[in-house]
Amino acid sequence: MDVDLSALERAVGHAFADRSLLEQALTHVSARARRLDSNQRLEFLGDRVLGLAAADMLYRAFAQADEGDLSRRLAELVRRETCAEVAQAWGVSDFVRLGEGEAQSGGARKAAILSDMCEAIIGAVFLDAGYQTAAGVVRAAFAGRVDRAGRARRDPKSALQEWAQARGLPPPVYRVARRSGPDHAPHFAISVMVQGFEEAAGEGGSKRIAEQVAAETFMARENISGGAP
């Protein structure tokens, strides 16, 4: 790679002992005849390192959060769009190595590619300097986004139940209004009832999905926020 990567290293917060790892992390599969020469393996590794480091951050930041709440916050913190934002903040677009077709289609600005680059760079840092250094890179890049993850949307059923309980109402009641389709591909129509309110309906390929849709429909109709407190 005939590019000075010093500026990117400074943005990431790590000077590589083996800069070939960073070069590979920046190499999209479209730029290589062999997939093993691209950043895909580093992306796989970095995804796991990011998940562990982010989970540790959230565990320490939200001492009163239960497992479900922490899981939702984690999903928000490490989602594709967030990783792409981090890659953009690092200036990765200026260093991405793409195949001709992908480059011409604006691949260096695509969220999916930037997200993969972010994870691959984290994986490269892990191999170059170990977990603690990689976790430090994650903390520096993602810490400012932890509060946003703390405001992550709860699932509609939980949000509706908490809303009802906060008003002294009985828990919402769900009933199957209709089931159709074969056993291997069922379709459910479910209604949710909250005392004192008109019921709302939802449909989906499982009871769980239909219940979530019904709860979301109820909240939208009653103008109830689904965000975390």
C-alpha positions, 0 to 999 in steps of 0.5 A: 500500500503506497499510502502513509497510514500515520494519520489513520494510526493517530486517529485510531489511537494505535501505532502498529508494530506490524503495519501489514495488519492495518493494510489488510484491515483496509483491503475490501474483498473486491480488491483481492482475487483471494478472499483470504487476502482481504479484511474479512477474517479481521472483520470477524475477529474485530466484531467479537473484540468490539462486542466484548469491549462494548459489553464491558463498557455498558456493564460498568456504565449501567449498574442497574440494567438487567440482562435484557436492557444491556443486550438492547443497549449493546445492539444499539452501540455496535450496530452497523451505522455506529461502526460506520460513524466511527470509521468516518471519524477515523477518516477511513474513507481516505485509505480504503482499498477497493476493487475498481467497480466498488470504488466507482460506485462510491464504496468508500462512503458506503455504511456497510463497507465502513462498518466492516473496516471499523471492525477489521481495524479493531481486529488488527489492533487486537492481533498487533497489541492484544486485547487491552490495547484493542479495548482501549481503542474501542473505549476511545471511539465508542465511549461518547456513544454510550449515552445514546445506547442508553436511550435505545428503544425498548421492545414494544411489549416491555415498553407498553407493560411498563407504561401500564404499570406506571399508571396503576393499570393491569398488564396488557392482555394479548389474544389470538384473533386469527391464525392462518397458513400451514403449520410450517409457515403460520400467520397470526393476528393478535389483539392487545387490550389495556384496561380503559383503552380501545384494543389494537391489532398486529400481525406477524409470522409468529405470536411474538412478532404479532404481539410486538406489532400490536403493542407498537400499534397501540403505543403509536395510536396513544402517542406513547414513547417507546424510548428508555427513561 
